[in-house]
């Protein structure tokens, strides 16, 4: 015999099932995102589109979205790239408008782009001027990293037995800089040996070919540079004997020697490629010179202390 359930029990069972279904649906419901979250998601999509672009991906561009309007910040190469960035941002889903705060110019390096913005200066602390390490890169022409050229030099030896002479030598110019930095110098010098031991005629000319390196301290103002330096190195010396003249005690040989030199110079870029250098300094070296006569051979160390002045022209090769 089948028992029939009361109607109230069936109504109670149906209510429980409806409550369970409603609870399950409520657990699966996704809350509606706030405007701030939607703007952040849109900014990520715009930034991704810019980074994946062949040209704009190399530019330091930041994206900010508020109420669906994307504002682009950063630096690009040209006005065409500004239009391209706005068009790219406008095509991203969720963007209702695109505005530009981009600057047209030379973009910063990736490291500068990732560096956090500087803190605002304290108005109570006076600003300090800070010179850049190197001269600013010119808008046109070479980078001014290395310049090659030649200089004409005249010296005035302190030794009584030496006479002044002109010399032409190479010149290597490194990029001008503010502050302290490395430098190289040649300062090739000639000197005529007038007398040897006991005042006898030397009848020879001496060539000094120093190769030196050291430090210089300078300041750059546009195309003008001025500074002082001190360098040291090794001098490769050579003797030219006057074979057409006869005299006792002529010089026959000279040794190489250590050399050092303080000095000061100015540099002016007259064009994007060509610069003029004016230098003044004092050269210190003491090679050994051998003198020979019919009766004896004598070697003495001659002081080649000499004031030098030179004018040179160099070409920036890159």
WOQUICOR-V619899 format. One record per residue. N is the residue number from 1. RES is the residue in one letter. PSI is psi as a letter, one per 20 degrees, with the letter a starting at -180 (NA if undefined). BURIAL is # if it has 24 or more other C-alpha atoms within 12 Angstrom, else .. Layout:
((N;RES;PSI;BURIAL) (N;RES;PSI;BURIAL))
This chain:
((1;X;p;.) (2;X;p;.) (3;X;p;.) (4;X;p;.) (5;X;q;.) (6;X;q;.) (7;X;h;.) (8;X;h;.) (9;X;h;.) (10;X;h;.) (11;X;h;.) (12;X;g;.) (13;X;g;.) (14;X;h;.) (15;X;h;.) (16;X;g;.) (17;X;g;.) (18;X;h;.) (19;X;h;.) (20;X;g;.) (21;X;g;.) (22;X;h;.) (23;X;g;.) (24;X;g;.) (25;X;h;.) (26;X;h;.) (27;X;h;.) (28;X;i;.) (29;X;p;.) (30;X;p;.) (31;X;q;.) (32;X;p;.) (33;X;q;.) (34;X;q;.) (35;X;h;.) (36;X;g;.) (37;X;g;.) (38;X;g;.) (39;X;h;#) (40;X;g;#) (41;X;h;#) (42;X;h;#) (43;X;h;#) (44;X;g;#) (45;X;h;#) (46;X;g;#) (47;X;g;#) (48;X;g;.) (49;X;h;#) (50;X;g;#) (51;X;h;.) (52;X;i;.) (53;X;q;.) (54;X;h;.) (55;X;g;.) (56;X;i;#) (57;X;i;.) (58;X;i;.) (59;X;q;#) (60;X;n;#) (61;X;p;#) (62;X;q;#) (63;X;p;#) (64;X;p;#) (65;X;p;#) (66;X;p;#) (67;X;k;.) (68;X;i;#) (69;X;p;#) (70;X;p;#) (71;X;p;#) (72;X;p;#) (73;X;q;#) (74;X;b;#) (75;X;p;#) (76;X;r;#) (77;X;h;#) (78;X;r;.) (79;X;h;.) (80;X;h;.) (81;X;h;#) (82;X;g;#) (83;X;h;.) (84;X;g;#) (85;X;g;#) (86;X;g;#) (87;X;g;.) (88;X;g;#) (89;X;h;#) (90;X;h;#) (91;X;i;.) (92;X;p;#) (93;X;p;.) (94;X;i;#) (95;X;o;#) (96;X;i;.) (97;X;q;#) (98;X;p;#) (99;X;q;#) (100;X;p;#) (101;X;k;.) (102;X;q;#) (103;X;p;.) (104;X;p;.) (105;X;b;.) (106;X;o;.) (107;X;q;.) (108;X;r;.) (109;X;q;.) (110;X;h;.) (111;X;h;.) (112;X;h;.) (113;X;h;.) (114;X;i;.) (115;X;p;.) (116;X;q;.) (117;X;q;.) (118;X;q;.) (119;X;q;.) (120;X;q;.) (121;X;q;.) (122;X;o;.) (123;X;i;.) (124;X;i;.) (125;X;p;.) (126;X;p;.) (127;X;q;.) (128;X;p;.) (129;X;p;.) (130;X;p;.) (131;X;q;.) (132;X;q;.) (133;X;h;.) (134;X;r;#) (135;X;q;#) (136;X;q;.) (137;X;p;.) (138;X;q;.) (139;X;h;.) (140;X;r;.) (141;X;a;.) (142;X;r;.) (143;X;i;.) (144;X;l;#) (145;X;g;.) (146;X;p;.) (147;X;p;#) (148;X;q;#) (149;X;b;#) (150;X;q;#) (151;X;q;#) (152;X;p;#) (153;X;p;#) (154;X;p;#) (155;X;q;#) (156;X;n;#) (157;X;q;#) (158;X;h;.) (159;X;p;#) (160;X;h;.) (161;X;j;#) (162;X;q;#) (163;X;q;#) (164;X;q;#) (165;X;q;#) (166;X;q;#) (167;X;q;#) (168;X;p;#) (169;X;r;#) (170;X;q;#) (171;X;p;#) (172;X;p;#) (173;X;p;#) (174;X;r;#) (175;X;p;#) (176;X;q;#) (177;X;q;#) (178;X;p;#) (179;X;b;.) (180;X;p;.) (181;X;r;#) (182;X;q;#) (183;X;r;#) (184;X;q;#) (185;X;q;#) (186;X;g;#) (187;X;l;#) (188;X;p;#) (189;X;q;#) (190;X;q;#) (191;X;p;#) (192;X;p;#) (193;X;o;#) (194;X;g;#) (195;X;q;#) (196;X;b;#) (197;X;q;#) (198;X;k;.) (199;X;j;.) (200;X;q;.) (201;X;p;#) (202;X;h;#) (203;X;l;#) (204;X;r;#) (205;X;p;#) (206;X;p;#) (207;X;p;#) (208;X;p;#) (209;X;m;#) (210;X;q;#) (211;X;o;#) (212;X;q;#) (213;X;q;#) (214;X;b;#) (215;X;q;#) (216;X;q;#) (217;X;o;#) (218;X;r;#) (219;X;p;#) (220;X;p;#) (221;X;n;.) (222;X;c;.) (223;X;j;#) (224;X;p;#) (225;X;q;#) (226;X;q;#) (227;X;r;#) (228;X;q;#) (229;X;r;#) (230;X;p;#) (231;X;r;#) (232;X;q;#) (233;X;b;#) (234;X;p;#) (235;X;p;#) (236;X;o;#) (237;X;q;#) (238;X;q;#) (239;X;p;#) (240;X;o;.) (241;X;p;#) (242;X;n;.) (243;X;i;.) (244;X;i;.) (245;X;q;.) (246;X;p;.) (247;X;q;#) (248;X;p;#) (249;X;k;#) (250;X;q;#) (251;X;p;#) (252;X;i;#) (253;X;q;#) (254;X;q;#) (255;X;r;#) (256;X;r;#) (257;X;q;#) (258;X;q;#) (259;X;q;#) (260;X;q;#) (261;X;o;#) (262;X;q;#) (263;X;r;#) (264;X;q;#) (265;X;r;#) (266;X;q;#) (267;X;p;#) (268;X;p;#) (269;X;o;#) (270;X;h;.) (271;X;a;.) (272;X;h;#) (273;X;h;#) (274;X;p;#) (275;X;q;#) (276;X;p;#) (277;X;p;#) (278;X;p;#) (279;X;q;#) (280;X;p;#) (281;X;a;#) (282;X;p;#) (283;X;p;#) (284;X;p;#) (285;X;q;#) (286;X;n;#) (287;X;q;#) (288;X;p;#) (289;X;p;#) (290;X;p;#) (291;X;q;#) (292;X;q;#) (293;X;r;.) (294;X;h;.) (295;X;h;.) (296;X;r;.) (297;X;p;.) (298;X;q;.) (299;X;p;.) (300;X;q;.) (301;X;p;.) (302;X;p;#) (303;X;p;#) (304;X;k;#) (305;X;p;#) (306;X;q;#) (307;X;p;#) (308;X;q;#) (309;X;p;#) (310;X;q;#) (311;X;p;#) (312;X;r;#) (313;X;p;#) (314;X;q;#) (315;X;p;#) (316;X;o;#) (317;X;h;.) (318;X;NA;.))
